[in-house]
Amino acid sequence: QLQASGGGLVQAGGSVRLSCQTSKLRFGAYTMGWFRQAPGKERELVAAINRGGGITYYTTSVEGRFNISRNNAENTVYLQMTNLKPEDTAVYYCAASLNGYQLRVTRDYKYWGQGTLVTVSS
């Protein structure tokens, strides 16, 4: 129900923009999040944005480097990643939650995209 795109191979210090679009969900009703899972590690919430786009959350390791945004008219959420580091290498997933108040409650993210791989070379 969610389609993520935009991953690829990038050098350290470079930038990548991920996109996630849905044509099936009532997009504006959902808090949207980007998760990532690196090899051998648990999946973690990287960034999230509330329904209206006015409230965002970032995990500490990406603050100041990543920016999450959304366009409700186009049913799309973005993750702009800059100053990428090798430790950002992971499969990135977008997900949707009906919890409009608590962006970090990971169990509330019920709808998931297929994942897109971002590889950052040193």
N, CA, C and O atoms as a Tinker XYZ file with bonds, in Angstrom:
   488  protein
     1  N      0.813000   -1.204000    0.000000    73     2
     2  CA     0.000000    0.000000    0.000000    64     1     3
     3  C      0.846000    1.253000    0.000000    63     2     4     5
     4  O      0.347000    2.343000   -0.282000    81     3
     5  N      2.111000    1.109000    0.312000    73     3     6
     6  CA     3.056000    2.212000    0.254000    64     5     7
     7  C      4.183000    1.819000   -0.676000    63     6     8     9
     8  O      4.670000    0.689000   -0.638000    81     7
     9  N      4.593000    2.759000   -1.511000    73     7    10
    10  CA     5.660000    2.497000   -2.475000    64     9    11
    11  C      6.815000    3.449000   -2.198000    63    10    12    13
    12  O      6.687000    4.662000   -2.365000    81    11
    13  N      7.934000    2.893000   -1.777000    73    11    14
    14  CA     9.117000    3.702000   -1.502000    64    13    15
    15  C     10.071000    3.636000   -2.679000    63    14    16    17
    16  O     10.160000    2.623000   -3.372000    81    15
    17  N     10.778000    4.729000   -2.893000    73    15    18
    18  CA    11.751000    4.777000   -3.978000    64    17    19
    19  C     12.836000    5.785000   -3.631000    63    18    20    21
    20  O     12.697000    6.575000   -2.698000    81    19
    21  N     13.922000    5.741000   -4.403000    73    19    22
    22  CA    14.960000    6.752000   -4.277000    64    21    23
    23  C     16.265000    6.279000   -3.702000    63    22    24    25
    24  O     17.218000    7.056000   -3.642000    81    23
    25  N     16.352000    5.039000   -3.277000    73    23    26
    26  CA    17.598000    4.554000   -2.718000    64    25    27
    27  C     18.664000    4.364000   -3.781000    63    26    28    29
    28  O     18.405000    4.503000   -4.977000    81    27
    29  N     19.866000    4.045000   -3.326000    73    27    30
    30  CA    20.957000    3.799000   -4.252000    64    29    31
    31  C     22.288000    3.877000   -3.544000    63    30    32    33
    32  O     22.369000    3.874000   -2.315000    81    31
    33  N     23.333000    3.948000   -4.353000    73    31    34
    34  CA    24.704000    4.021000   -3.848000    64    33    35
    35  C     25.163000    5.474000   -3.881000    63    34    36    37
    36  O     25.033000    6.152000   -4.900000    81    35
    37  N     25.694000    5.940000   -2.773000    73    35    38
    38  CA    26.163000    7.314000   -2.685000    64    37    39
    39  C     27.440000    7.351000   -1.865000    63    38    40    41
    40  O     27.639000    6.526000   -0.973000    81    39
    41  N     28.288000    8.292000   -2.165000    73    39    42
    42  CA    29.518000    8.440000   -1.401000    64    41    43
    43  C     29.249000    9.176000   -0.090000    63    42    44    45
    44  O     28.298000    9.948000    0.029000    81    43
    45  N     30.099000    8.918000    0.870000    73    43    46
    46  CA    29.993000    9.637000    2.141000    64    45    47
    47  C     30.037000   11.139000    1.885000    63    46    48    49
    48  O     30.827000   11.633000    1.081000    81    47
    49  N     29.169000   11.841000    2.589000    73    47    50
    50  CA    29.043000   13.281000    2.395000    64    49    51
    51  C     28.008000   13.671000    1.361000    63    50    52    53
    52  O     27.666000   14.846000    1.227000    81    51
    53  N     27.513000   12.698000    0.637000    73    51    54
    54  CA    26.536000   12.961000   -0.409000    64    53    55
    55  C     25.120000   13.023000    0.116000    63    54    56    57
    56  O     24.870000   12.961000    1.319000    81    55
    57  N     24.191000   13.150000   -0.836000    73    55    58
    58  CA    22.778000   13.317000   -0.483000    64    57    59
    59  C     21.908000   12.378000   -1.301000    63    58    60    61
    60  O     22.236000   12.002000   -2.426000    81    59
    61  N     20.805000   12.020000   -0.702000    73    59    62
    62  CA    19.799000   11.187000   -1.362000    64    61    63
    63  C     18.436000   11.629000   -0.868000    63    62    64    65
    64  O     18.280000   11.993000    0.298000    81    63
    65  N     17.451000   11.599000   -1.751000    73    63    66
    66  CA    16.079000   11.868000   -1.333000    64    65    67
    67  C     15.219000   10.636000   -1.578000    63    66    68    69
    68  O     15.132000   10.129000   -2.697000    81    67
    69  N     14.596000   10.176000   -0.525000    73    67    70
    70  CA    13.657000    9.060000   -0.621000    64    69    71
    71  C     12.239000    9.596000   -0.735000    63    70    72    73
    72  O     11.899000   10.635000   -0.170000    81    71
    73  N     11.425000    8.863000   -1.475000    73    71    74
    74  CA    10.018000    9.204000   -1.620000    64    73    75
    75  C      9.169000    7.993000   -1.276000    63    74    76    77
    76  O      9.586000    6.848000   -1.449000    81    75
    77  N      7.988000    8.267000   -0.792000    73    75    78
    78  CA     7.051000    7.183000   -0.468000    64    77    79
    79  C      5.649000    7.678000   -0.803000    63    78    80    81
    80  O      5.200000    8.708000   -0.301000    81    79
    81  N      4.985000    6.941000   -1.641000    73    79    82
    82  CA     3.672000    7.367000   -2.123000    64    81    83
    83  C      2.648000    6.264000   -1.905000    63    82    84    85
    84  O      2.984000    5.080000   -1.919000    81    83
    85  N      1.406000    6.660000   -1.704000    73    83    86
    86  CA     0.324000    5.698000   -1.603000    64    85    87
    87  C     -0.846000    6.143000   -2.467000    63    86    88    89
    88  O     -1.144000    7.332000   -2.588000    81    87
    89  N     -1.483000    5.176000   -3.047000    73    87    90
    90  CA    -2.702000    5.453000   -3.802000    64    89    91
    91  C     -3.900000    4.768000   -3.149000    63    90    92    93
    92  O     -5.030000    4.878000   -3.626000    81    91
    93  N     -3.636000    4.059000   -2.047000    73    91    94
    94  CA    -4.694000    3.283000   -1.405000    64    93    95
    95  C     -5.114000    3.820000   -0.047000    63    94    96    97
    96  O     -6.274000    3.684000    0.342000    81    95
    97  N     -4.184000    4.429000    0.678000    73    95    98
    98  CA    -4.514000    4.947000    1.996000    64    97    99
    99  C     -5.020000    6.383000    1.887000    63    98   100   101
   100  O     -4.692000    7.108000    0.947000    81    99
   101  N     -5.817000    6.770000    2.860000    73    99   102
   102  CA    -6.239000    8.174000    2.965000    64   101   103
   103  C     -5.091000    8.912000    3.636000    63   102   104   105
   104  O     -5.059000    9.086000    4.855000    81   103
   105  N     -4.153000    9.337000    2.805000    73   103   106
   106  CA    -2.825000    9.759000    3.241000    64   105   107
   107  C     -2.861000   10.795000    4.348000    63   106   108   109
   108  O     -2.110000   10.685000    5.317000    81   107
   109  N     -3.703000   11.782000    4.227000    73   107   110
   110  CA    -3.752000   12.877000    5.188000    64   109   111
   111  C     -4.182000   12.467000    6.579000    63   110   112   113
   112  O     -4.048000   13.253000    7.517000    81   111
   113  N     -4.689000   11.275000    6.738000    73   111   114
   114  CA    -5.130000   10.800000    8.047000    64   113   115
   115  C     -4.018000   10.129000    8.834000    63   114   116   117
   116  O     -4.215000    9.760000    9.991000    81   115
   117  N     -2.855000    9.967000    8.225000    73   115   118
   118  CA    -1.804000    9.166000    8.829000    64   117   119
   119  C     -0.576000    9.976000    9.205000    63   118   120   121
   120  O     -0.128000   10.849000    8.461000    81   119
   121  N     -0.053000    9.668000   10.363000    73   119   122
   122  CA     1.323000   10.027000   10.697000    64   121   123
   123  C      2.227000    9.145000    9.845000    63   122   124   125
   124  O      1.970000    7.951000    9.688000    81   123
   125  N      3.275000    9.728000    9.300000    73   123   126
   126  CA     4.177000    8.970000    8.438000    64   125   127
   127  C      5.569000    8.902000    9.054000    63   126   128   129
   128  O      6.058000    9.863000    9.647000    81   127
   129  N      6.183000    7.753000    8.898000    73   127   130
   130  CA     7.519000    7.578000    9.448000    64   129   131
   131  C      8.447000    6.913000    8.456000    63   130   132   133
   132  O      8.010000    6.205000    7.548000    81   131
   133  N      9.722000    7.149000    8.639000    73   131   134
   134  CA    10.772000    6.444000    7.916000    64   133   135
   135  C     11.568000    5.646000    8.941000    63   134   136   137
   136  O     12.053000    6.186000    9.935000    81   135
   137  N     11.690000    4.365000    8.678000    73   135   138
   138  CA    12.478000    3.459000    9.498000    64   137   139
   139  C     13.668000    2.986000    8.666000    63   138   140   141
   140  O     13.685000    3.124000    7.443000    81   139
   141  N     14.645000    2.435000    9.344000    73   139   142
   142  CA    15.746000    1.801000    8.632000    64   141   143
   143  C     16.203000    0.580000    9.408000    63   142   144   145
   144  O     16.064000    0.487000   10.628000    81   143
   145  N     16.757000   -0.355000    8.641000    73   143   146
   146  CA    17.333000   -1.546000    9.247000    64   145   147
   147  C     18.652000   -1.852000    8.575000    63   146   148   149
   148  O     18.709000   -2.157000    7.384000    81   147
   149  N     19.706000   -1.767000    9.357000    73   147   150
   150  CA    21.035000   -2.090000    8.876000    64   149   151
   151  C     21.301000   -3.575000    9.107000    63   150   152   153
   152  O     20.668000   -4.190000    9.965000    81   151
   153  N     22.224000   -4.152000    8.355000    73   151   154
   154  CA    22.529000   -5.580000    8.533000    64   153   155
   155  C     22.904000   -5.908000    9.970000    63   154   156   157
   156  O     23.780000   -5.271000   10.556000    81   155
   157  N     22.240000   -6.895000   10.526000    73   155   158
   158  CA    22.540000   -7.331000   11.878000    64   157   159
   159  C     22.004000   -6.452000   12.976000    63   158   160   161
   160  O     22.299000   -6.670000   14.152000    81   159
   161  N     21.211000   -5.451000   12.605000    73   159   162
   162  CA    20.684000   -4.527000   13.610000    64   161   163
   163  C     19.162000   -4.531000   13.579000    63   162   164   165
   164  O     18.546000   -4.959000   12.603000    81   163
   165  N     18.571000   -4.049000   14.657000    73   163   166
   166  CA    17.127000   -3.937000   14.717000    64   165   167
   167  C     16.655000   -2.739000   13.903000    63   166   168   169
   168  O     17.393000   -1.777000   13.685000    81   167
   169  N     15.421000   -2.825000   13.466000    73   167   170
   170  CA    14.844000   -1.709000   12.746000    64   169   171
   171  C     14.628000   -0.546000   13.702000    63   170   172   173
   172  O     14.199000   -0.742000   14.839000    81   171
   173  N     14.925000    0.657000   13.243000    73   171   174
   174  CA    14.768000    1.833000   14.083000    64   173   175
   175  C     13.994000    2.916000   13.349000    63   174   176   177
   176  O     14.062000    3.040000   12.126000    81   175
   177  N     13.258000    3.694000   14.127000    73   175   178
   178  CA    12.551000    4.842000   13.582000    64   177   179
   179  C     13.548000    5.972000   13.399000    63   178   180   181
   180  O     14.201000    6.394000   14.353000    81   179
   181  N     13.663000    6.453000   12.189000    73   179   182
   182  CA    14.625000    7.496000   11.858000    64   181   183
   183  C     13.978000    8.876000   11.942000    63   182   184   185
   184  O     14.554000    9.806000   12.508000    81   183
   185  N     12.789000    9.002000   11.380000    73   183   186
   186  CA    12.107000   10.293000   11.334000    64   185   187
   187  C     10.620000   10.051000   11.193000    63   186   188   189
   188  O     10.189000    9.021000   10.673000    81   187
   189  N      9.840000   11.015000   11.663000    73   187   190
   190  CA     8.390000   10.907000   11.545000    64   189   191
   191  C      7.807000   12.302000   11.421000    63   190   192   193
   192  O      8.417000   13.292000   11.825000    81   191
   193  N      6.608000   12.356000   10.850000    73   191   194
   194  CA     5.948000   13.635000   10.632000    64   193   195
   195  C      4.455000   13.445000   10.863000    63   194   196   197
   196  O      3.873000   12.434000   10.470000    81   195
   197  N      3.850000   14.434000   11.504000    73   195   198
   198  CA     2.440000   14.276000   11.822000    64   197   199
   199  C      1.582000   14.567000   10.591000    63   198   200   201
   200  O      2.097000   14.901000    9.524000    81   199
   201  N      0.284000   14.438000   10.755000    73   199   202
   202  CA    -0.639000   14.505000    9.629000    64   201   203
   203  C     -0.531000   15.808000    8.851000    63   202   204   205
   204  O     -0.533000   15.808000    7.620000    81   203
   205  N     -0.436000   16.903000    9.568000    73   203   206
   206  CA    -0.408000   18.203000    8.917000    64   205   207
   207  C      0.972000   18.656000    8.505000    63   206   208   209
   208  O      1.121000   19.639000    7.779000    81   207
   209  N      1.980000   17.944000    8.967000    73   207   210
   210  CA     3.349000   18.282000    8.611000    64   209   211
   211  C      4.024000   19.272000    9.545000    63   210   212   213
   212  O      5.177000   19.644000    9.326000    81   211
   213  N      3.322000   19.700000   10.580000    73   211   214
   214  CA     3.898000   20.716000   11.448000    64   213   215
   215  C      4.739000   20.206000   12.590000    63   214   216   217
   216  O      5.435000   20.981000   13.245000    81   215
   217  N      4.686000   18.901000   12.840000    73   215   218
   218  CA     5.450000   18.300000   13.932000    64   217   219
   219  C      6.284000   17.162000   13.361000    63   218   220   221
   220  O      5.782000   16.296000   12.644000    81   219
   221  N      7.557000   17.186000   13.695000    73   219   222
   222  CA     8.468000   16.153000   13.209000    64   221   223
   223  C      9.277000   15.581000   14.362000    63   222   224   225
   224  O      9.415000   16.184000   15.426000    81   223
   225  N      9.801000   14.399000   14.104000    73   223   226
   226  CA    10.691000   13.725000   15.054000    64   225   227
   227  C     11.877000   13.183000   14.269000    63   226   228   229
   228  O     11.729000   12.708000   13.143000    81   227
   229  N     13.071000   13.263000   14.889000    73   227   230
   230  CA    14.270000   12.679000   14.305000    64   229   231
   231  C     15.021000   11.932000   15.397000    63   230   232   233
   232  O     15.115000   12.401000   16.531000    81   231
   233  N     15.549000   10.777000   15.048000    73   231   234
   234  CA    16.443000   10.133000   15.971000    64   233   235
   235  C     17.732000   10.946000   16.046000    63   234   236   237
   236  O     18.103000   11.628000   15.091000    81   235
   237  N     18.391000   10.869000   17.162000    73   235   238
   238  CA    19.524000   11.754000   17.430000    64   237   239
   239  C     20.603000   11.680000   16.355000    63   238   240   241
   240  O     21.185000   12.700000   15.986000    81   239
   241  N     20.866000   10.499000   15.860000    73   239   242
   242  CA    21.998000   10.320000   14.942000    64   241   243
   243  C     21.791000   11.002000   13.592000    63   242   244   245
   244  O     22.749000   11.162000   12.837000    81   243
   245  N     20.571000   11.404000   13.273000    73   243   246
   246  CA    20.326000   12.020000   11.969000    64   245   247
   247  C     19.896000   13.478000   12.086000    63   246   248   249
   248  O     19.732000   14.152000   11.069000    81   247
   249  N     19.713000   13.970000   13.296000    73   247   250
   250  CA    19.286000   15.361000   13.476000    64   249   251
   251  C     20.275000   16.302000   12.810000    63   250   252   253
   252  O     21.488000   16.162000   12.964000    81   251
   253  N     19.737000   17.265000   12.067000    73   251   254
   254  CA    20.574000   18.231000   11.366000    64   253   255
   255  C     21.053000   17.759000   10.007000    63   254   256   257
   256  O     21.598000   18.544000    9.231000    81   255
   257  N     20.853000   16.469000    9.711000    73   255   258
   258  CA    21.286000   15.940000    8.419000    64   257   259
   259  C     20.110000   15.467000    7.567000    63   258   260   261
   260  O     20.157000   15.558000    6.340000    81   259
   261  N     19.074000   14.970000    8.201000    73   259   262
   262  CA    17.900000   14.460000    7.490000    64   261   263
   263  C     16.732000   15.413000    7.682000    63   262   264   265
   264  O     16.616000   16.091000    8.703000    81   263
   265  N     15.875000   15.446000    6.675000    73   263   266
   266  CA    14.661000   16.262000    6.766000    64   265   267
   267  C     13.480000   15.478000    6.211000    63   266   268   269
   268  O     13.511000   15.006000    5.074000    81   267
   269  N     12.447000   15.347000    7.024000    73   267   270
   270  CA    11.239000   14.665000    6.570000    64   269   271
   271  C     10.191000   15.723000    6.218000    63   270   272   273
   272  O     10.026000   16.712000    6.932000    81   271
   273  N      9.502000   15.503000    5.129000    73   271   274
   274  CA     8.435000   16.408000    4.705000    64   273   275
   275  C      7.348000   15.598000    4.021000    63   274   276   277
   276  O      7.536000   14.426000    3.694000    81   275
   277  N      6.212000   16.241000    3.811000    73   275   278
   278  CA     5.119000   15.540000    3.150000    64   277   279
   279  C      4.332000   16.512000    2.293000    63   278   280   281
   280  O      4.279000   17.713000    2.558000    81   279
   281  N      3.724000   15.955000    1.257000    73   279   282
   282  CA     2.832000   16.709000    0.391000    64   281   283
   283  C      1.517000   15.932000    0.369000    63   282   284   285
   284  O      1.388000   14.936000   -0.343000    81   283
   285  N      0.555000   16.392000    1.145000    73   283   286
   286  CA    -0.699000   15.651000    1.258000    64   285   287
   287  C     -1.508000   15.671000   -0.036000    63   286   288   289
   288  O     -2.284000   14.752000   -0.301000    81   287
   289  N     -1.331000   16.701000   -0.827000    73   287   290
   290  CA    -2.044000   16.761000   -2.107000    64   289   291
   291  C     -1.547000   15.696000   -3.071000    63   290   292   293
   292  O     -2.282000   15.251000   -3.953000    81   291
   293  N     -0.280000   15.284000   -2.896000    73   291   294
   294  CA     0.309000   14.272000   -3.775000    64   293   295
   295  C      0.482000   12.933000   -3.071000    63   294   296   297
   296  O      1.079000   12.013000   -3.629000    81   295
   297  N     -0.040000   12.815000   -1.843000    73   295   298
   298  CA     0.022000   11.548000   -1.101000    64   297   299
   299  C      1.448000   11.020000   -0.987000    63   298   300   301
   300  O      1.693000    9.822000   -1.130000    81   299
   301  N      2.373000   11.920000   -0.729000    73   299   302
   302  CA     3.786000   11.547000   -0.746000    64   301   303
   303  C      4.510000   12.087000    0.489000    63   302   304   305
   304  O      4.272000   13.217000    0.916000    81   303
   305  N      5.382000   11.276000    1.045000    73   303   306
   306  CA     6.274000   11.699000    2.112000    64   305   307
   307  C      7.707000   11.533000    1.615000    63   306   308   309
   308  O      8.022000   10.593000    0.884000    81   307
   309  N      8.560000   12.456000    2.021000    73   307   310
   310  CA     9.942000   12.485000    1.567000    64   309   311
   311  C     10.897000   12.390000    2.762000    63   310   312   313
   312  O     10.570000   12.771000    3.886000    81   311
   313  N     12.064000   11.876000    2.474000    73   311   314
   314  CA    13.152000   11.932000    3.439000    64   313   315
   315  C     14.386000   12.418000    2.689000    63   314   316   317
   316  O     14.995000   11.675000    1.919000    81   315
   317  N     14.738000   13.659000    2.923000    73   315   318
   318  CA    15.946000   14.234000    2.337000    64   317   319
   319  C     17.106000   13.946000    3.274000    63   318   320   321
   320  O     17.099000   14.361000    4.433000    81   319
   321  N     18.090000   13.241000    2.769000    73   319   322
   322  CA    19.240000   12.845000    3.581000    64   321   323
   323  C     20.484000   13.524000    3.044000    63   322   324   325
   324  O     20.814000   13.374000    1.868000    81   323
   325  N     21.168000   14.257000    3.878000    73   323   326
   326  CA    22.380000   14.957000    3.478000    64   325   327
   327  C     23.533000   14.562000    4.388000    63   326   328   329
   328  O     23.337000   13.972000    5.450000    81   327
   329  N     24.740000   14.902000    3.948000    73   327   330
   330  CA    25.947000   14.576000    4.709000    64   329   331
   331  C     25.911000   13.118000    5.170000    63   330   332   333
   332  O     26.122000   12.814000    6.344000    81   331
   333  N     25.644000   12.244000    4.233000    73   331   334
   334  CA    25.489000   10.836000    4.561000    64   333   335
   335  C     26.786000   10.214000    5.042000    63   334   336   337
   336  O     27.873000   10.581000    4.596000    81   335
   337  N     26.654000    9.270000    5.955000    73   335   338
   338  CA    27.786000    8.568000    6.535000    64   337   339
   339  C     27.647000    7.072000    6.258000    63   338   340   341
   340  O     26.534000    6.588000    6.050000    81   339
   341  N     28.741000    6.345000    6.252000    73   339   342
   342  CA    28.644000    4.894000    6.015000    64   341   343
   343  C     27.677000    4.211000    6.982000    63   342   344   345
   344  O     27.028000    3.230000    6.618000    81   343
   345  N     27.578000    4.712000    8.188000    73   343   346
   346  CA    26.670000    4.096000    9.162000    64   345   347
   347  C     25.190000    4.348000    8.855000    63   346   348   349
   348  O     24.314000    3.804000    9.528000    81   347
   349  N     24.914000    5.167000    7.845000    73   347   350
   350  CA    23.530000    5.350000    7.392000    64   349   351
   351  C     23.099000    4.248000    6.422000    63   350   352   353
   352  O     21.932000    4.172000    6.041000    81   351
   353  N     24.040000    3.406000    6.031000    73   351   354
   354  CA    23.721000    2.308000    5.124000    64   353   355
   355  C     22.681000    1.391000    5.751000    63   354   356   357
   356  O     22.870000    0.875000    6.853000    81   355
   357  N     21.576000    1.198000    5.030000    73   355   358
   358  CA    20.475000    0.392000    5.557000    64   357   359
   359  C     19.392000    0.288000    4.493000    63   358   360   361
   360  O     19.413000    0.990000    3.482000    81   359
   361  N     18.457000   -0.600000    4.748000    73   359   362
   362  CA    17.211000   -0.600000    3.990000    64   361   363
   363  C     16.264000    0.363000    4.703000    63   362   364   365
   364  O     16.031000    0.244000    5.906000    81   363
   365  N     15.732000    1.301000    3.960000    73   363   366
   366  CA    14.836000    2.300000    4.508000    64   365   367
   367  C     13.392000    1.958000    4.132000    63   366   368   369
   368  O     13.087000    1.635000    2.984000    81   367
   369  N     12.519000    2.039000    5.133000    73   367   370
   370  CA    11.116000    1.734000    4.959000    64   369   371
   371  C     10.258000    2.936000    5.352000    63   370   372   373
   372  O     10.526000    3.604000    6.350000    81   371
   373  N      9.230000    3.199000    4.559000    73   371   374
   374  CA     8.236000    4.157000    5.010000    64   373   375
   375  C      7.082000    3.385000    5.639000    63   374   376   377
   376  O      6.826000    2.229000    5.301000    81   375
   377  N      6.400000    4.046000    6.552000    73   375   378
   378  CA     5.305000    3.397000    7.255000    64   377   379
   379  C      4.281000    4.434000    7.688000    63   378   380   381
   380  O      4.585000    5.621000    7.806000    81   379
   381  N      3.067000    3.966000    7.920000    73   379   382
   382  CA     1.970000    4.857000    8.265000    64   381   383
   383  C      1.321000    4.440000    9.574000    63   382   384   385
   384  O      1.138000    3.254000    9.850000    81   383
   385  N      0.978000    5.440000   10.371000    73   383   386
   386  CA     0.365000    5.216000   11.675000    64   385   387
   387  C     -0.864000    6.105000   11.820000    63   386   388   389
   388  O     -0.877000    7.251000   11.371000    81   387
   389  N     -1.900000    5.553000   12.458000    73   387   390
   390  CA    -3.088000    6.354000   12.724000    64   389   391
   391  C     -2.980000    7.129000   14.027000    63   390   392   393
   392  O     -3.890000    7.881000   14.377000    81   391
   393  N     -1.876000    6.954000   14.753000    73   391   394
   394  CA    -1.657000    7.714000   15.981000    64   393   395
   395  C     -1.212000    9.119000   15.602000    63   394   396   397
   396  O     -0.076000    9.329000   15.176000    81   395
   397  N     -2.102000   10.061000   15.759000    73   395   398
   398  CA    -1.808000   11.419000   15.328000    64   397   399
   399  C     -1.088000   12.256000   16.368000    63   398   400   401
   400  O     -0.737000   13.406000   16.104000    81   399
   401  N     -0.860000   11.686000   17.562000    73   399   402
   402  CA    -0.292000   12.491000   18.650000    64   401   403
   403  C      1.086000   12.016000   19.092000    63   402   404   405
   404  O      1.903000   12.812000   19.554000    81   403
   405  N      1.341000   10.734000   18.953000    73   403   406
   406  CA     2.601000   10.177000   19.416000    64   405   407
   407  C      3.329000    9.557000   18.237000    63   406   408   409
   408  O      3.048000    8.424000   17.848000    81   407
   409  N      4.258000   10.303000   17.677000    73   407   410
   410  CA     4.928000    9.881000   16.447000    64   409   411
   411  C      5.871000    8.715000   16.679000    63   410   412   413
   412  O      6.181000    7.975000   15.745000    81   411
   413  N      6.336000    8.540000   17.921000    73   411   414
   414  CA     7.386000    7.558000   18.176000    64   413   415
   415  C      6.877000    6.197000   18.640000    63   414   416   417
   416  O      7.672000    5.315000   18.963000    81   415
   417  N      5.563000    6.023000   18.673000    73   415   418
   418  CA     5.020000    4.734000   19.095000    64   417   419
   419  C      5.100000    3.783000   17.914000    63   418   420   421
   420  O      4.213000    3.763000   17.061000    81   419
   421  N      6.156000    3.004000   17.867000    73   419   422
   422  CA     6.452000    2.219000   16.654000    64   421   423
   423  C      5.425000    1.126000   16.411000    63   422   424   425
   424  O      5.195000    0.755000   15.259000    81   423
   425  N      4.803000    0.600000   17.452000    73   423   426
   426  CA     3.827000   -0.464000   17.252000    64   425   427
   427  C      2.575000    0.032000   16.541000    63   426   428   429
   428  O      1.788000   -0.780000   16.054000    81   427
   429  N      2.374000    1.329000   16.469000    73   427   430
   430  CA     1.203000    1.882000   15.793000    64   429   431
   431  C      1.390000    2.026000   14.286000    63   430   432   433
   432  O      0.438000    2.340000   13.570000    81   431
   433  N      2.594000    1.801000   13.807000    73   431   434
   434  CA     2.839000    1.858000   12.359000    64   433   435
   435  C      2.401000    0.528000   11.760000    63   434   436   437
   436  O      3.103000   -0.477000   11.873000    81   435
   437  N      1.239000    0.533000   11.125000    73   435   438
   438  CA     0.622000   -0.701000   10.650000    64   437   439
   439  C      0.816000   -0.956000    9.164000    63   438   440   441
   440  O      0.726000   -2.099000    8.717000    81   439
   441  N      1.072000    0.062000    8.416000    73   439   442
   442  CA     1.192000   -0.080000    6.964000    64   441   443
   443  C      2.614000    0.244000    6.556000    63   442   444   445
   444  O      3.186000    1.247000    6.982000    81   443
   445  N      3.182000   -0.626000    5.720000    73   443   446
   446  CA     4.607000   -0.530000    5.404000    64   445   447
   447  C      4.854000   -0.575000    3.913000    63   446   448   449
   448  O      4.150000   -1.249000    3.161000    81   447
   449  N      5.883000    0.168000    3.504000    73   447   450
   450  CA     6.370000    0.055000    2.143000    64   449   451
   451  C      7.338000   -1.100000    2.031000    63   450   452   453
   452  O      7.625000   -1.774000    3.021000    81   451
   453  N      7.843000   -1.334000    0.837000    73   451   454
   454  CA     8.660000   -2.509000    0.564000    64   453   455
   455  C     10.118000   -2.321000    0.912000    63   454   456   457
   456  O     10.868000   -3.297000    0.911000    81   455
   457  N     10.551000   -1.118000    1.208000    73   455   458
   458  CA    11.953000   -0.892000    1.546000    64   457   459
   459  C     12.771000   -0.507000    0.337000    63   458   460   461
   460  O     12.568000   -1.015000   -0.766000    81   459
   461  N     13.697000    0.398000    0.566000    73   459   462
   462  CA    14.630000    0.800000   -0.480000    64   461   463
   463  C     16.016000    0.896000    0.140000    63   462   464   465
   464  O     16.186000    1.461000    1.220000    81   463
   465  N     17.011000    0.336000   -0.557000    73   463   466
   466  CA    18.350000    0.231000   -0.012000    64   465   467
   467  C     19.149000    1.497000   -0.279000    63   466   468   469
   468  O     19.212000    1.988000   -1.407000    81   467
   469  N     19.750000    2.009000    0.773000    73   467   470
   470  CA    20.696000    3.120000    0.666000    64   469   471
   471  C     22.051000    2.610000    1.117000    63   470   472   473
   472  O     22.196000    2.125000    2.239000    81   471
   473  N     23.039000    2.719000    0.248000    73   471   474
   474  CA    24.391000    2.284000    0.562000    64   473   475
   475  C     25.308000    3.491000    0.484000    63   474   476   477
   476  O     25.386000    4.161000   -0.546000    81   475
   477  N     25.997000    3.762000    1.577000    73   475   478
   478  CA    26.909000    4.904000    1.635000    64   477   479
   479  C     28.329000    4.369000    1.683000    63   478   480   481
   480  O     28.706000    3.671000    2.624000    81   479
   481  N     29.109000    4.694000    0.677000    73   479   482
   482  CA    30.491000    4.216000    0.608000    64   481   483
   483  C     31.433000    5.247000    1.219000    63   482   484   485
   484  O     31.215000    6.456000    1.135000    81   483
   485  N     32.482000    4.724000    1.833000    73   483   486
   486  CA    33.440000    5.631000    2.495000    64   485   487
   487  C     34.541000    6.061000    1.539000    63   486   488
   488  O     35.429000    6.821000    1.924000    81   487
